[in-house]
Amino acid sequence: MASPEPVKFLLVDDVEENLRALEALLRRDGLALYKARSGVEALELLLEHDFALALLDVQMPDMDGFELAEMMRGTGRTRRVPIIFVTAAATDEGRRFKGYEAGAVDFIYKPIDPLILKSKAEVFFSIARQHEQLARQKDALAHAAAELSGALDRLQAHTDNSPLAIVEFDPDMRLLGWSKGAERMFGWTAPEMIGHPLADLGWMPDSCIADLVTLFSASMADISHERGHDTVRCRTRDGSMLDCEWYSSVLRRPDGTPVSLSVQILDITDRRRAEETQLLLIGELNHRVKNTLASVQAIATQTLRYTRNPDQFSATFSGRIQALARAHGMLSDRTWQGADLMDLVHDQLRLGTIDPARLHASGPRVQLQPQPALRLALILHELATNALKYGAFSRPTGRVVLDWSVEGEQLQLRWQESGGPPVQAPLKRGFGSTLIDSSMKSDGGTAAVSFRSDGVVWDLAMKLDGPPASGAERGGRVPAAPAPAPERVAQALDGCRLLVVEDEALVALELIAVLEDAGATVCGPARTVEEALDMIEAESFDAALLDGNLHGKPVDALAAALTRRGIRFAFVSGYGRESLPAAFAHAPIIAKPFTPHQLVEIAGSLTRREENVVAFPTAAAAGPR
């Protein structure tokens, strides 16, 4: 803290000896004495300094002490300076009255009594010090008030801009405060709410007001209570209900008595809805995963039951799983809102060994719900596979026409083959026919097959959940696709050394088995990013197959390490291109689930350094890994 300014006294006397005597008597620490030998000198000093006391000699030439005092009282700057007259002459009552009238506070007579002079000077010295202290305190209070005002302004700005609603209640649960956030959240203005009891506001259901009053009353009565947290349903001005979290705290006086209850309110309506949606989605995902696994189990069991050897089982089972995966991928692309029938037909019937001119599909736009779409995908796969093995597609002259129509709430489909080998009814019903019949009946539909001399005809009917999508009738050839997988994988990778990076044990086993059957030497599998990096740096190989992520970690570092070493690679993933490392968009994708043919074809193109490597798409490419 800085040292205080010295207190200033003004000594005015035309005799130098008198001035020196006053100076000697009054000298002390913290006191500055200014001397003037005339009224004019005194006025000059008075205009320059602030004095706590003026000691004026009454008898002075040109301007006596009374005249100087009158001039001091006539000037605003010096009007309040205390004056003590110093005189040697006997003072009658008239002169004393004149002195007081001129503004004097006291008289000191010569010869001066040192004790009296010091006592009176001490009074004015102390008053000056107290005045100075009060001035400092006033400045400090003004500074503190300015800081407090600024802090309150900032607090008010934060309160007004906060997404929280901030309200305040008195001990009788009467509303004391209603922030801008509360106005935005609930719709009522502060003048409409402040001053009213909680029970009269219509702000929340009556059922919870009593509970809140009881809870808040207990909080105010409990001196140890600091902060409360409650979930409350609140009503907005337009009548809608919001789920809110209330964070309350009690403001108290020093003696502990409550002043008010301050509440900050957070609107959690969207969060509650998101949580409910999340639970619903988790439940739906669990349901669909279990249904899918049950379907795969059933396909495996029934395929095994109707096949004669392992090779036939592998090809047939793999084809059916691929059909199911493509349908799942299509539905995932559309966020499981359904699938367009023509898109489903194109996706399931793209048979690369068949001339597109031999397969024609037509019909109105029809939007299928997810479950019927999955069942119809498997039916189309069975129809196409049977036509390829035994029916129209097994002869160069054969062709298939697929058309459909909507009659009321029924979708009518006809699959008609012609130009194939002679047709006769089978002695024993196979799994494909059983699957088609049971799948249609599960949706309240029907399936009828006719074994005509010119080809098989299937008439299918299924119930639609809604009207067909608007739009003109669509039709035409089904576009060609890559060739289907052969029964066995040729020895296409003889002498190739491949790195497999995959964290899923069963998938890794499948990758290794297919690659080794094709003649490759497999390194790995590497199951973590760290393990894969070590193998990339320590070993040599011709190409690599890289999982889309490893235990939830991205594989950008692995792709970069392979690129630095000049090793070509393909991603093996259920993710689409948009979810894989963007910097390596040139790398092909082997979509899960894959066929042995797809895997060997792309692995071979990597080792042969082909410029254009084809990524075989499947519908699972956009779904989760």
C-alpha positions as CSV (number, residue, x, y, z in Angstrom):
1,M,0.0,0.0,0.0
2,A,1.4,3.5,-1.0
3,S,2.4,6.0,1.8
4,P,-0.4,8.6,2.4
5,E,0.1,12.1,1.1
6,P,1.3,14.5,3.8
7,V,-1.3,16.8,5.5
8,K,-0.8,20.4,4.5
9,F,-1.1,23.4,6.8
10,L,-0.9,27.0,5.6
11,L,0.9,29.5,7.9
12,V,0.3,33.2,7.1
13,D,2.1,36.0,9.0
14,D,3.9,39.2,7.9
15,V,6.7,38.6,10.5
16,E,9.2,35.9,9.6
17,E,10.1,35.2,13.2
18,N,6.4,34.3,13.9
19,L,6.4,32.0,11.0
20,R,9.5,30.2,12.2
21,A,8.1,29.9,15.7
22,L,4.8,28.3,14.3
23,E,6.8,26.0,12.1
24,A,9.0,24.9,15.1
25,L,5.9,24.2,17.2
26,L,3.9,22.3,14.6
27,R,6.6,20.3,12.8
28,R,5.8,16.5,12.8
29,D,5.9,13.5,10.6
30,G,3.3,13.5,7.9
31,L,2.7,17.3,8.1
32,A,3.8,19.7,5.3
33,L,3.9,23.4,6.4
34,Y,3.6,26.1,3.7
35,K,4.4,29.8,4.7
36,A,3.1,33.0,3.3
37,R,4.1,36.6,4.4
38,S,1.1,38.3,2.8
39,G,-2.5,37.7,1.8
40,V,-1.5,37.7,-1.9
41,E,1.2,34.9,-1.3
42,A,-1.4,33.0,0.7
43,L,-4.0,33.2,-2.2
44,E,-1.4,31.9,-4.6
45,L,-0.6,28.9,-2.4
46,L,-4.3,28.3,-1.8
47,L,-4.9,28.0,-5.6
48,E,-2.1,25.4,-5.9
49,H,-2.6,23.2,-2.8
50,D,-5.3,21.6,-0.7
51,F,-4.9,22.6,2.9
52,A,-6.3,20.9,6.0
53,L,-5.9,24.1,8.1
54,A,-5.0,27.8,7.6
55,L,-3.4,29.8,10.5
56,L,-3.9,33.5,9.6
57,D,-2.4,36.4,11.4
58,V,-5.1,39.1,11.9
59,Q,-2.8,42.1,11.8
60,M,-1.1,42.2,8.3
61,P,-0.5,45.2,6.0
62,D,-2.4,45.6,2.7
63,M,-4.7,42.6,3.5
64,D,-5.5,41.6,7.0
65,G,-6.5,38.2,8.2
66,F,-10.2,39.0,8.1
67,E,-10.1,40.2,4.5
68,L,-8.1,37.1,3.4
69,A,-10.7,34.9,5.2
70,E,-13.5,36.6,3.4
71,M,-11.8,36.1,0.0
72,M,-11.2,32.4,0.9
73,R,-14.9,32.0,1.7
74,G,-15.8,33.6,-1.6
75,T,-13.9,31.0,-3.7
76,G,-15.3,27.5,-4.2
77,R,-11.8,25.8,-4.0
78,T,-11.0,27.4,-0.6
79,R,-14.4,27.8,0.9
80,R,-14.2,24.8,3.2
81,V,-10.6,25.2,4.4
82,P,-10.7,25.6,8.3
83,I,-9.3,28.9,9.5
84,I,-7.8,29.7,12.9
85,F,-7.0,33.4,13.5
86,V,-3.7,34.2,15.4
87,T,-3.7,37.6,17.0
88,A,-1.8,39.6,19.7
89,A,-4.4,42.2,20.2
90,A,-7.2,42.0,22.7
91,T,-10.2,40.9,20.9
92,D,-13.6,42.4,21.8
93,E,-16.8,40.7,21.1
94,G,-17.3,42.7,17.9
95,R,-14.0,41.6,16.4
96,R,-14.5,38.0,17.6
97,F,-18.0,38.0,15.9
98,K,-16.4,39.5,12.7
99,G,-13.8,36.7,12.7
100,Y,-16.4,34.0,13.0
101,E,-18.5,35.7,10.4
102,A,-15.5,35.7,8.1
103,G,-15.3,31.9,8.5
104,A,-13.0,31.3,11.4
105,V,-13.4,28.2,13.5
106,D,-11.2,29.4,16.4
107,F,-8.8,32.1,17.8
108,I,-5.3,31.6,19.2
109,Y,-3.8,34.5,21.1
110,K,-0.2,35.6,21.3
111,P,2.0,34.8,23.1
112,I,1.1,31.4,21.9
113,D,0.6,28.6,24.3
114,P,2.4,25.6,22.6
115,L,0.1,23.0,24.2
116,I,-3.0,24.8,23.0
117,L,-1.6,25.2,19.5
118,K,-0.6,21.6,19.2
119,S,-3.9,20.3,20.6
120,K,-5.9,22.3,18.1
121,A,-3.6,21.4,15.2
122,E,-3.8,17.7,16.2
123,V,-7.6,17.9,15.8
124,F,-7.3,19.1,12.2
125,F,-4.4,16.8,11.4
126,S,-6.6,13.8,12.5
127,I,-9.6,15.1,10.6
128,A,-7.5,15.4,7.5
129,R,-6.2,11.9,7.9
130,Q,-9.7,10.5,8.4
131,H,-10.9,12.4,5.4
132,E,-8.1,11.0,3.3
133,Q,-8.9,7.5,4.6
134,L,-12.6,8.0,3.8
135,A,-11.7,9.2,0.4
136,R,-9.6,6.1,-0.2
137,Q,-12.4,3.9,1.1
138,K,-14.8,5.7,-1.2
139,D,-12.6,5.1,-4.2
140,A,-12.2,1.4,-3.2
141,L,-15.9,1.0,-2.8
142,A,-16.5,2.7,-6.1
143,H,-13.9,0.4,-7.7
144,A,-15.5,-2.6,-6.1
145,A,-19.0,-1.5,-7.1
146,A,-17.8,-1.1,-10.7
147,E,-16.3,-4.6,-10.6
148,L,-19.4,-6.0,-9.0
149,S,-21.6,-4.3,-11.6
150,G,-19.4,-5.7,-14.4
151,A,-19.6,-9.2,-12.8
152,L,-23.3,-8.9,-12.5
153,D,-23.6,-7.7,-16.1
154,R,-21.5,-10.7,-17.2
155,L,-23.5,-13.1,-15.1
156,Q,-26.7,-11.6,-16.5
157,A,-25.3,-12.0,-20.1
158,H,-24.4,-15.6,-19.3
159,T,-27.9,-16.2,-17.8
160,D,-29.7,-14.6,-20.7
161,N,-27.6,-16.6,-23.3
162,S,-27.6,-19.9,-21.4
163,P,-29.6,-22.8,-23.0
164,L,-30.6,-23.5,-19.4
165,A,-33.8,-22.1,-17.9
166,I,-32.8,-20.4,-14.6
167,V,-35.6,-19.7,-12.1
168,E,-35.7,-18.7,-8.4
169,F,-38.3,-19.3,-5.7
170,D,-38.8,-17.8,-2.2
171,P,-39.3,-20.1,0.8
172,D,-43.1,-20.0,0.1
173,M,-42.4,-21.3,-3.4
174,R,-43.3,-18.0,-5.0
175,L,-41.4,-17.3,-8.2
176,L,-38.7,-14.6,-7.8
177,G,-36.7,-15.0,-11.0
178,W,-37.4,-16.1,-14.6
179,S,-34.5,-16.0,-17.1
180,K,-34.5,-15.4,-20.8
181,G,-33.6,-19.1,-21.2
182,A,-36.8,-19.9,-19.3
183,E,-38.8,-17.6,-21.6
184,R,-37.3,-19.4,-24.6
185,M,-37.8,-22.9,-23.2
186,F,-41.3,-22.5,-21.9
187,G,-42.8,-19.6,-23.7
188,W,-44.0,-17.4,-20.8
189,T,-42.3,-14.0,-20.1
190,A,-40.8,-12.9,-16.7
191,P,-43.6,-10.4,-15.9
192,E,-46.2,-13.2,-16.4
193,M,-44.4,-15.6,-14.0
194,I,-42.6,-13.6,-11.3
195,G,-44.6,-13.1,-8.1
196,H,-46.9,-16.0,-8.6
197,P,-47.0,-19.2,-6.4
198,L,-45.8,-22.3,-8.2
199,A,-49.2,-23.9,-7.8
200,D,-51.0,-21.1,-9.7
201,L,-48.7,-21.0,-12.7
202,G,-50.0,-24.0,-14.7
203,W,-46.4,-24.7,-15.5
204,M,-46.5,-28.3,-14.5
205,P,-49.0,-31.0,-13.7
206,D,-50.7,-30.8,-10.4
207,S,-49.5,-34.4,-9.6
208,C,-45.9,-33.3,-9.3
209,I,-46.3,-29.9,-7.7
210,A,-47.1,-31.3,-4.2
211,D,-44.0,-33.6,-4.5
212,L,-41.8,-30.7,-5.5
213,V,-43.1,-28.4,-2.7
214,T,-42.4,-31.1,-0.2
215,L,-39.0,-31.8,-1.6
216,F,-37.9,-28.2,-1.8
217,S,-39.3,-27.4,1.6
218,A,-37.1,-30.2,3.0
219,S,-34.1,-28.9,1.1
220,M,-34.6,-25.4,2.6
221,A,-35.0,-26.8,6.1
222,D,-31.9,-28.9,5.9
223,I,-28.9,-26.6,6.5
224,S,-26.5,-29.2,5.2
225,H,-28.3,-29.3,1.8
226,E,-26.1,-27.9,-1.0
227,R,-27.4,-29.2,-4.3
228,G,-30.4,-31.3,-5.5
229,H,-31.1,-33.1,-8.7
230,D,-34.6,-34.1,-9.8
231,T,-36.4,-35.0,-13.0
232,V,-39.6,-33.0,-13.6
233,R,-42.2,-32.9,-16.4
234,C,-42.9,-29.3,-17.3
235,R,-45.6,-27.7,-19.5
236,T,-44.9,-25.1,-22.2
237,R,-47.2,-22.2,-23.1
238,D,-48.4,-24.1,-26.1
239,G,-49.4,-27.1,-24.0
240,S,-46.6,-29.5,-24.9
241,M,-44.7,-31.4,-22.2
242,L,-41.0,-31.3,-21.7
243,D,-38.8,-33.8,-19.8
244,C,-36.5,-31.6,-17.6
245,E,-33.7,-32.1,-15.2
246,W,-33.8,-29.6,-12.3
247,Y,-30.5,-28.7,-10.5
248,S,-31.4,-26.8,-7.3
249,S,-29.4,-25.1,-4.6
250,V,-30.5,-23.1,-1.5
251,L,-29.2,-19.5,-1.0
252,R,-28.9,-18.8,2.8
253,R,-28.2,-15.9,5.1
254,P,-25.2,-16.1,7.4
255,D,-27.3,-17.5,10.2
256,G,-28.4,-20.3,7.9
257,T,-32.0,-19.2,7.2
258,P,-33.0,-19.8,3.6
259,V,-33.4,-16.8,1.3
260,S,-34.4,-18.5,-1.9
261,L,-34.1,-21.6,-4.0
262,S,-32.2,-21.3,-7.3
263,V,-33.0,-23.9,-10.0
264,Q,-31.3,-24.5,-13.3
265,I,-33.4,-26.5,-15.7
266,L,-32.1,-28.6,-18.6
267,D,-34.5,-29.8,-21.3
268,I,-33.7,-33.5,-21.8
269,T,-36.7,-34.2,-24.0
270,D,-34.6,-34.9,-27.2
271,R,-32.2,-36.9,-25.1
272,R,-35.0,-39.1,-23.7
273,R,-36.3,-39.6,-27.2
274,A,-32.9,-40.5,-28.4
275,E,-32.4,-43.0,-25.6
276,E,-35.8,-44.5,-26.3
277,T,-34.9,-44.7,-30.0
278,Q,-31.6,-46.2,-29.2
279,L,-33.2,-48.9,-27.0
280,L,-35.7,-49.6,-29.8
281,L,-32.9,-49.8,-32.4
282,I,-30.9,-52.1,-30.2
283,G,-33.9,-54.3,-29.7
284,E,-34.6,-54.2,-33.4
285,L,-31.0,-55.0,-34.3
286,N,-30.9,-57.8,-31.8
287,H,-34.2,-59.2,-33.3
288,R,-32.9,-58.9,-36.9
289,V,-29.5,-60.4,-36.1
290,K,-31.1,-63.4,-34.4
291,N,-33.5,-63.8,-37.2
292,T,-30.7,-63.6,-39.7
293,L,-28.7,-66.2,-37.8
294,A,-31.7,-68.4,-37.5
295,S,-32.2,-68.0,-41.3
296,V,-28.6,-68.9,-42.0
297,Q,-28.9,-71.9,-39.7
298,A,-32.0,-73.1,-41.5
299,I,-30.4,-72.6,-44.9
300,A,-27.4,-74.6,-43.8
301,T,-29.4,-77.4,-42.3
302,Q,-31.8,-77.6,-45.3
303,T,-29.0,-77.3,-47.8
304,L,-27.1,-80.1,-46.2
305,R,-30.3,-82.2,-46.1
306,Y,-30.8,-81.9,-49.8
307,T,-27.2,-82.2,-51.1
308,R,-25.2,-85.3,-51.9
309,N,-21.6,-84.2,-51.3
310,P,-19.5,-81.5,-49.6
311,D,-18.6,-79.7,-52.9
312,Q,-22.3,-79.4,-53.9
313,F,-23.2,-78.2,-50.4
314,S,-20.4,-75.5,-50.4
315,A,-21.5,-74.0,-53.7
316,T,-25.2,-74.1,-53.0
317,F,-24.9,-72.8,-49.4
318,S,-22.5,-70.0,-50.5
319,G,-24.9,-68.9,-53.3
320,R,-27.9,-68.7,-50.9
321,I,-25.9,-66.7,-48.3
322,Q,-24.7,-64.4,-51.1
323,A,-28.3,-63.8,-52.1
324,L,-29.3,-63.1,-48.5
325,A,-26.3,-60.7,-48.1
326,R,-27.1,-58.8,-51.3
327,A,-30.7,-58.2,-50.1
328,H,-29.5,-57.1,-46.7
329,G,-27.1,-54.7,-48.3
330,M,-29.8,-53.2,-50.4
331,L,-32.0,-52.7,-47.4
332,S,-29.2,-51.2,-45.4
333,D,-28.6,-48.7,-48.2
334,R,-32.2,-47.6,-47.8
335,T,-32.0,-47.6,-43.9
336,W,-34.3,-50.6,-43.8
337,Q,-37.2,-48.7,-45.2
338,G,-37.8,-51.3,-47.9
339,A,-36.7,-52.2,-51.4
340,D,-37.9,-51.5,-54.9
341,L,-39.0,-54.8,-56.5
342,M,-37.2,-54.0,-59.9
343,D,-34.0,-53.2,-58.0
344,L,-34.3,-56.4,-56.1
345,V,-34.8,-58.4,-59.3
346,H,-31.8,-56.7,-61.0
347,D,-29.6,-57.4,-57.9
348,Q,-30.5,-61.0,-57.6
349,L,-30.6,-62.1,-61.3
350,R,-27.4,-60.6,-62.6
351,L,-25.9,-63.9,-63.9
352,G,-22.7,-63.2,-65.8
353,T,-22.7,-66.4,-67.9
354,I,-26.1,-65.6,-69.3
355,D,-26.8,-63.3,-72.3
356,P,-28.8,-60.4,-70.8
357,A,-31.2,-60.7,-73.8
358,R,-32.3,-64.1,-72.5
359,L,-33.8,-62.6,-69.3
360,H,-36.5,-60.0,-69.3
361,A,-38.3,-58.4,-66.3
362,S,-41.2,-56.0,-66.3
363,G,-43.9,-54.6,-64.0
364,P,-45.0,-51.5,-62.1
365,R,-43.0,-49.9,-59.3
366,V,-43.6,-51.9,-56.1
367,Q,-42.0,-51.0,-52.7
368,L,-41.5,-54.1,-50.6
369,Q,-41.1,-54.2,-46.8
370,P,-37.8,-55.6,-45.4
371,Q,-39.0,-59.1,-44.5
372,P,-40.9,-59.8,-47.7
373,A,-37.9,-58.4,-49.7
374,L,-35.5,-60.8,-48.0
375,R,-37.8,-63.8,-48.7
376,L,-38.3,-62.8,-52.3
377,A,-34.5,-62.4,-52.7
378,L,-34.0,-66.0,-51.8
379,I,-36.9,-67.1,-54.0
380,L,-35.4,-65.3,-57.0
381,H,-32.0,-66.8,-56.3
382,E,-33.5,-70.3,-56.2
383,L,-35.4,-69.8,-59.4
384,A,-32.3,-68.5,-61.2
385,T,-30.1,-71.2,-59.9
386,N,-32.5,-74.0,-60.9
387,A,-32.9,-72.4,-64.4
388,L,-29.1,-72.3,-64.7
389,K,-28.7,-76.0,-63.6
390,Y,-31.7,-77.7,-65.1
391,G,-34.0,-75.2,-66.9
392,A,-34.0,-72.6,-69.6
393,F,-30.5,-71.1,-68.8
394,S,-28.9,-74.5,-69.2
395,R,-29.5,-74.3,-73.0
396,P,-28.2,-71.6,-75.3
397,T,-31.7,-71.1,-76.7
398,G,-33.5,-70.8,-73.4
399,R,-34.9,-67.6,-72.0
400,V,-36.9,-66.4,-69.0
401,V,-39.6,-63.8,-68.7
402,L,-40.4,-62.4,-65.2
403,D,-43.4,-60.0,-65.0
404,W,-45.6,-58.9,-62.2
405,S,-48.7,-56.9,-61.5
406,V,-50.7,-55.6,-58.5
407,E,-54.3,-56.6,-58.0
408,G,-55.8,-54.9,-55.0
409,E,-53.4,-55.7,-52.1
410,Q,-51.9,-58.7,-53.9
411,L,-48.6,-58.7,-55.8
412,Q,-48.8,-61.3,-58.6
413,L,-45.5,-62.6,-60.1
414,R,-44.9,-65.0,-63.0
415,W,-41.6,-66.7,-63.7
416,Q,-41.9,-68.3,-67.1
417,E,-39.1,-70.4,-68.8
418,S,-39.0,-71.4,-72.4
419,G,-36.5,-72.9,-74.9
420,G,-34.9,-75.2,-72.3
421,P,-34.6,-79.0,-72.1
422,P,-37.8,-81.1,-71.9
423,V,-39.6,-80.6,-68.7
424,Q,-41.1,-83.2,-66.4
425,A,-42.3,-83.1,-62.9
426,P,-39.6,-84.2,-60.4
427,L,-40.1,-87.4,-58.5
428,K,-39.0,-85.8,-55.3
429,R,-39.5,-82.2,-54.1
430,G,-36.2,-80.3,-53.6
431,F,-35.3,-77.6,-51.1
432,G,-35.7,-74.8,-53.6
433,S,-39.3,-75.7,-54.3
434,T,-40.0,-76.2,-50.5
435,L,-38.3,-72.8,-49.8
436,I,-40.4,-71.0,-52.4
437,D,-43.7,-72.5,-51.3
438,S,-43.1,-71.9,-47.5
439,S,-41.7,-68.4,-48.0
440,M,-44.8,-67.3,-50.0
441,K,-47.2,-68.8,-47.5
442,S,-45.5,-67.1,-44.5
443,D,-46.7,-63.8,-45.9
444,G,-50.2,-65.1,-46.6
445,G,-49.5,-65.7,-50.3
446,T,-49.4,-68.7,-52.6
447,A,-47.0,-70.4,-54.9
448,A,-48.0,-72.7,-57.8
449,V,-45.7,-74.4,-60.3
450,S,-46.5,-75.8,-63.7
451,F,-44.2,-78.2,-65.6
452,R,-45.1,-77.4,-69.1
453,S,-43.5,-79.0,-72.1
454,D,-41.8,-75.7,-73.2
455,G,-40.6,-74.8,-69.7
456,V,-41.4,-74.4,-66.0
457,V,-43.8,-71.6,-64.9
458,W,-44.1,-70.4,-61.3
459,D,-47.1,-68.2,-60.3
460,L,-46.5,-66.4,-57.1
461,A,-48.8,-64.2,-55.0
462,M,-48.0,-62.2,-51.9
463,K,-49.8,-59.6,-49.8
464,L,-48.5,-56.0,-50.0
465,D,-48.4,-53.9,-46.8
466,G,-49.2,-50.8,-48.9
467,P,-50.1,-49.5,-52.3
468,P,-47.5,-49.8,-55.1
469,A,-45.2,-46.9,-55.6
470,S,-46.3,-44.4,-58.1
471,G,-44.6,-44.3,-61.5
472,A,-44.7,-45.8,-65.0
473,E,-44.2,-49.5,-65.6
474,R,-40.6,-50.5,-65.7
475,G,-39.1,-53.4,-67.7
476,G,-36.2,-54.6,-69.8
477,R,-33.2,-56.8,-69.7
478,V,-31.5,-57.5,-66.5
479,P,-27.9,-56.1,-66.7
480,A,-25.0,-58.6,-66.7
481,A,-22.7,-59.1,-63.7
482,P,-19.4,-60.9,-63.1
483,A,-19.5,-64.6,-63.6
484,P,-20.7,-66.8,-60.8
485,A,-18.3,-68.8,-58.7
486,P,-17.2,-72.1,-60.1
487,E,-17.7,-75.3,-58.1
488,R,-14.0,-75.4,-57.2
489,V,-11.3,-72.8,-57.1
490,A,-8.5,-73.4,-59.6
491,Q,-4.9,-73.3,-58.6
492,A,-4.6,-69.6,-59.6
493,L,-2.2,-68.4,-57.0
494,D,0.7,-70.9,-57.2
495,G,3.9,-69.5,-55.8
496,C,2.3,-66.3,-54.4
497,R,3.0,-65.2,-50.9
498,L,0.1,-63.3,-49.3
499,L,-0.4,-61.5,-46.0
500,V,-3.8,-61.8,-44.3
501,V,-4.7,-59.2,-41.8
502,E,-8.0,-60.1,-40.1
503,D,-9.2,-60.0,-36.4
504,E,-12.2,-62.3,-36.8
505,A,-11.1,-65.8,-36.3
506,L,-13.6,-67.6,-38.5
507,V,-13.2,-65.1,-41.4
508,A,-9.4,-65.5,-41.2
509,L,-9.7,-69.3,-41.4
510,E,-11.9,-68.9,-44.5
511,L,-9.5,-66.5,-46.1
512,I,-6.5,-68.8,-45.5
513,A,-8.4,-71.9,-46.6
514,V,-9.5,-70.4,-49.9
515,L,-6.0,-68.9,-50.6
516,E,-4.2,-72.1,-49.8
517,D,-6.6,-74.1,-51.9
518,A,-5.7,-71.8,-54.8
519,G,-2.0,-72.5,-54.3
520,A,-0.9,-69.5,-52.2
521,T,1.4,-69.4,-49.2
522,V,-0.3,-67.4,-46.5
523,C,1.4,-65.2,-43.9
524,G,-0.6,-64.5,-40.8
525,P,-3.2,-63.9,-39.9
526,A,-2.2,-60.7,-38.2
527,R,-5.0,-59.8,-35.7
528,T,-3.9,-56.3,-34.4
529,V,-2.4,-53.2,-35.9
530,E,0.8,-53.7,-34.0
531,E,1.2,-57.3,-35.1
532,A,0.5,-56.4,-38.7
533,L,3.0,-53.6,-38.7
534,D,5.7,-55.9,-37.4
535,M,5.0,-58.4,-40.1
536,I,5.0,-55.8,-42.8
537,E,8.4,-54.5,-41.8
538,A,10.0,-58.0,-41.1
539,E,8.7,-60.2,-43.9
540,S,8.2,-60.1,-47.7
541,F,5.1,-61.1,-49.7
542,D,3.5,-60.3,-53.0
543,A,0.2,-58.8,-51.9
544,A,-1.9,-58.3,-48.8
545,L,-5.6,-58.6,-47.8
546,L,-6.4,-56.0,-45.2
547,D,-9.5,-56.0,-42.9
548,G,-11.4,-52.7,-42.8
549,N,-10.6,-52.2,-39.1
550,L,-9.0,-54.2,-36.3
551,H,-10.8,-54.4,-33.0
552,G,-12.4,-51.0,-33.7
553,K,-9.1,-49.3,-34.7
554,P,-8.6,-47.8,-38.2
555,V,-6.0,-49.4,-40.5
556,D,-4.7,-46.3,-42.2
557,A,-1.2,-46.9,-40.7
558,L,-1.2,-50.4,-42.2
559,A,-2.3,-49.2,-45.7
560,A,0.4,-46.5,-45.5
561,A,3.1,-49.0,-44.5
562,L,2.2,-51.4,-47.4
563,T,2.2,-48.5,-49.8
564,R,5.7,-47.4,-48.7
565,R,7.0,-50.9,-49.4
566,G,5.3,-51.0,-52.8
567,I,3.0,-53.9,-51.7
568,R,-0.4,-53.9,-53.4
569,F,-3.4,-54.7,-51.2
570,A,-7.2,-55.0,-51.1
571,F,-9.6,-54.3,-48.3
572,V,-11.7,-57.2,-47.1
573,S,-14.6,-55.5,-45.3
574,G,-18.3,-55.2,-44.9
575,Y,-17.9,-51.4,-44.9
576,G,-18.5,-49.4,-48.0
577,R,-15.9,-47.2,-49.6
578,E,-17.0,-44.2,-47.7
579,S,-16.0,-45.9,-44.3
580,L,-12.5,-47.0,-45.4
581,P,-9.3,-44.8,-45.5
582,A,-10.0,-42.1,-48.0
583,A,-6.3,-41.8,-48.9
584,F,-6.3,-45.3,-50.4
585,A,-9.4,-45.2,-52.6
586,H,-7.4,-46.9,-55.4
587,A,-7.3,-50.2,-53.3
588,P,-10.0,-52.7,-54.4
589,I,-12.6,-54.0,-51.9
590,I,-13.6,-57.6,-51.4
591,A,-16.9,-57.2,-49.7
592,K,-18.0,-59.6,-46.9
593,P,-19.5,-62.1,-47.4
594,F,-17.3,-63.1,-50.3
595,T,-17.2,-66.1,-52.6
596,P,-13.9,-68.1,-53.2
597,H,-14.0,-67.0,-56.8
598,Q,-14.1,-63.3,-55.9
599,L,-11.4,-63.7,-53.4
600,V,-9.0,-65.6,-55.7
601,E,-9.8,-63.3,-58.7
602,I,-8.8,-60.1,-56.9
603,A,-5.8,-61.7,-55.1
604,G,-4.6,-62.9,-58.4
605,S,-5.0,-59.5,-60.0
606,L,-2.9,-57.9,-57.2
607,T,-0.1,-60.4,-57.6
608,R,-0.2,-60.0,-61.4
609,R,0.1,-56.2,-61.2
610,E,-2.9,-55.7,-63.3
611,E,-3.7,-52.0,-63.8
612,N,-7.5,-52.3,-63.4
613,V,-8.4,-54.4,-60.4
614,V,-12.1,-55.2,-60.3
615,A,-13.8,-55.0,-56.9
616,F,-16.7,-57.5,-56.8
617,P,-19.6,-55.7,-55.2
618,T,-22.1,-57.4,-52.9
619,A,-25.0,-55.9,-51.1
620,A,-23.2,-56.2,-47.8
621,A,-20.7,-53.6,-48.7
622,A,-22.6,-50.8,-47.2
623,G,-23.4,-52.6,-44.0
624,P,-21.5,-53.2,-40.8
625,R,-18.4,-55.3,-40.8
